[in-house]
Amino acid sequence: MKVTVKKLSDLRQPERNVRLHTNRQIKEFKRSVEMFGQIRPMVVDENGMILAGNGLYETLLAMGKTEADCYVLTGLSEKEKKKLMLADNKIYSLGVDDMQAFDEILKELGDDIDIPGYDDELLKTLTANQSEIDEMLSGYGTLNDESIANIKAHAQEAQEAPVPAAAFAPAAPMDTPKADIYTTQETQQSALEQPAGRYIVCPHCGQRIMI
């Protein structure tokens, strides 16, 4: 396939697109295009309908661009076009992150962690040592509105580990000897499984925030 420069005005989006593009994603798309340019061509059919790359198309329009690099696929049936659109979205989502490699690359980048798709504050928590994390937490509650919004956004996107039933076990009766109370509490605490992945604990509400 040959990459062809197409006018955005000659392209059109399909009536139904299985991938919804959020404002945050478009914002990060912009950062990527500004930093690296268009690194992947859009895939279109001979009539200019976009088969893959709708998010990029919306980003380029929002940036005031007028042209884009495209692969033009010809001769596909309508069913094949629909299959291609579904496959392009699904296959990408099947990948998983290698967190060890991720950590190693972050360390190699050092302080230069301006990376499209990632929040600077989030990446700082991943590369911080314990004293730096304690300092970040001590400032929690005095963050500006934008930082608080970013923390909440990442907390919502992260998949929280389910809380075991032991966490809801009733407290020991008041007439239980002290030694038994401590034993009960220790048993309940040891039964709580730590959530998968990394997290910090809010010093005010005690909620785990996945990072």
Secondary structure, 3 states (H helix, E strand, C coil): CCEEEEEHHHCECCCCCCCCCCHHHHHHHHHHHHHHCCCCCEEEECCCEEEECHHHHHHHHHCCCCEEEEEEECCCCHHHHHHHHHHHHHHHHCCCCCHHHHHHHHHHHCCCCCCCCCCHHHHHHHHCCHHHHHHHHHCCCCCCHHHHHHHHHHHHHCCCCCCCHHHHCCCCCCCCCHHHHHHHHHHHHHHCCCCCCCEEECCCCCCEEEC
